[in-house]
Amino acid sequence: MQISEPGRAAKARADAGMTLIELLVVVTVLAVLSVGATLTVGRVKGDDVAQDATRFLNTWRLHADLARETRTPQGLLLDTNGMQPMQLGETGWRETGGKVSWGSRVALVAGQGGRRGDVPDLVLLPSGQSTAFTVTFASAQSETLRRCTGGGWTVATCD
């Protein structure tokens, strides 16, 4: 018959598993890694089209509201790389804020027949009127397509 020492049995039980703190650290590390992997793998390229259309529509609405509230014409300068907000001042049109880059291919058809000098492609007036336009966002990898239209006295919408 073997007689064990009381201290030795307690020490063996303490070394047998993980402490609660160690378990929490492991779970936290795994959670951070899984979120990072989900964000990296879960991004679909076609989502750029929807994001660009939503970003454009929100920017258009913001500047339409800003034109009405400040009684100052606002504008959006669009090209294949992104859009630049503009405002009409005493010396002409000037850029306001930073340029927003597109993640998808973009095509613009403005009712004014294109850009003239330093005038932005889309002009939003304090009266609520704006340049008629159609902006098309397309994915290079898939058939995803979003079209935003508006102008005149109508509110901009995206399909």
C-alpha positions in Angstrom: 0.0 0.0 0.0 1.4 3.3 -1.0 1.0 6.4 1.2 1.1 9.7 -0.6 2.0 13.0 0.9 -0.8 15.6 1.2 1.2 18.4 -0.4 2.3 16.2 -3.4 -1.4 15.4 -4.3 -2.4 19.1 -4.2 0.5 20.0 -6.4 -0.3 17.3 -8.9 -3.9 18.6 -9.2 -2.7 22.2 -9.7 -0.4 21.2 -12.5 -3.1 19.0 -14.2 -4.9 21.8 -16.2 -5.0 25.3 -17.4 -6.0 28.3 -15.2 -8.9 30.4 -16.1 -6.7 33.3 -17.1 -4.7 31.0 -19.5 -8.0 29.8 -21.0 -9.3 33.4 -21.5 -6.1 34.4 -23.3 -6.3 31.4 -25.7 -10.0 32.2 -26.5 -9.2 35.9 -27.1 -6.3 35.1 -29.4 -8.5 32.6 -31.4 -11.3 35.2 -31.6 -8.9 37.9 -33.0 -7.5 35.4 -35.6 -10.9 34.3 -36.7 -12.2 37.9 -37.2 -9.1 38.8 -39.2 -9.5 35.7 -41.4 -13.2 36.4 -41.9 -12.5 40.0 -43.0 -9.8 38.9 -45.4 -11.5 35.9 -47.0 -15.1 37.2 -46.8 -14.5 40.2 -49.0 -16.1 39.7 -52.4 -14.9 41.9 -55.3 -18.5 42.5 -56.5 -19.1 44.3 -53.2 -17.0 47.3 -54.5 -19.8 48.1 -56.9 -22.5 48.3 -54.2 -20.1 50.2 -51.9 -19.2 52.7 -54.6 -22.8 53.3 -55.5 -23.9 53.8 -51.9 -20.9 56.1 -51.2 -21.8 58.2 -54.3 -25.4 58.4 -53.4 -24.7 59.4 -49.8 -22.2 62.0 -51.0 -24.7 63.4 -53.6 -27.4 63.7 -50.9 -25.0 65.3 -48.4 -23.9 68.0 -50.9 -27.5 68.6 -52.1 -28.5 69.2 -48.4 -25.4 71.3 -47.9 -26.2 73.5 -50.9 -29.8 74.1 -49.6 -28.7 74.8 -46.0 -25.7 77.1 -46.8 -27.3 78.6 -49.9 -24.0 77.9 -51.7 -23.8 75.8 -54.9 -22.0 72.5 -54.3 -20.4 70.2 -56.9 -18.9 66.8 -57.5 -16.0 66.3 -59.8 -16.1 62.7 -61.1 -13.5 60.7 -63.0 -12.6 57.1 -63.4 -10.4 57.2 -60.3 -12.9 58.8 -57.8 -14.9 61.8 -56.9 -13.9 65.2 -55.5 -16.4 67.4 -53.6 -16.3 71.1 -54.6 -17.9 74.4 -53.6 -18.5 77.6 -55.5 -16.7 80.5 -53.9 -16.0 84.1 -54.8 -13.1 83.1 -57.0 -14.7 80.1 -58.7 -15.0 76.4 -57.8 -12.6 75.0 -55.2 -12.1 71.5 -53.8 -13.5 70.8 -50.4 -12.4 67.7 -48.5 -10.4 64.8 -49.8 -10.9 62.8 -53.0 -12.8 59.5 -52.6 -11.4 56.7 -54.7 -13.5 54.1 -56.5 -13.1 50.3 -56.1 -15.0 49.5 -59.3 -15.1 50.8 -62.9 -17.1 54.0 -63.3 -18.7 55.7 -66.3 -20.5 59.1 -66.2 -23.0 60.6 -68.5 -23.8 64.2 -67.4 -26.7 66.1 -68.9 -24.5 69.2 -69.5 -22.4 67.4 -72.1 -19.4 66.9 -69.9 -17.0 69.1 -67.9 -16.5 72.7 -68.9 -13.3 74.3 -67.6 -13.2 74.1 -63.8 -16.9 73.4 -63.4 -17.6 70.1 -61.7 -19.5 67.3 -63.5 -22.5 67.5 -61.1 -23.6 70.9 -59.8 -26.1 71.0 -56.9 -27.9 74.3 -56.5 -29.5 75.9 -53.4 -32.9 75.7 -55.1 -32.7 71.9 -55.1 -32.0 71.6 -58.8 -28.9 69.7 -60.0 -27.2 68.5 -63.2 -28.9 65.6 -64.8 -26.7 62.5 -64.7 -26.2 58.8 -65.0 -23.3 57.2 -63.2 -22.7 53.5 -63.8 -20.6 51.3 -61.5 -19.4 48.0 -62.9 -17.2 45.1 -61.6 -14.3 44.0 -63.7 -14.5 40.4 -62.4 -18.3 39.8 -62.7 -21.5 41.0 -64.2 -22.4 43.2 -61.2 -23.7 46.5 -62.4 -25.3 49.5 -60.5 -26.6 52.6 -62.1 -27.3 55.9 -60.3 -29.4 58.5 -62.0 -30.8 61.9 -61.0 -30.8 65.6 -61.6 -33.0 68.3 -62.7 -35.6 68.5 -59.9 -35.5 64.7 -59.1 -33.7 63.0 -56.2 -30.8 60.8 -57.1 -31.4 57.0 -56.9 -29.5 53.9 -57.5 -30.9 50.6 -58.8 
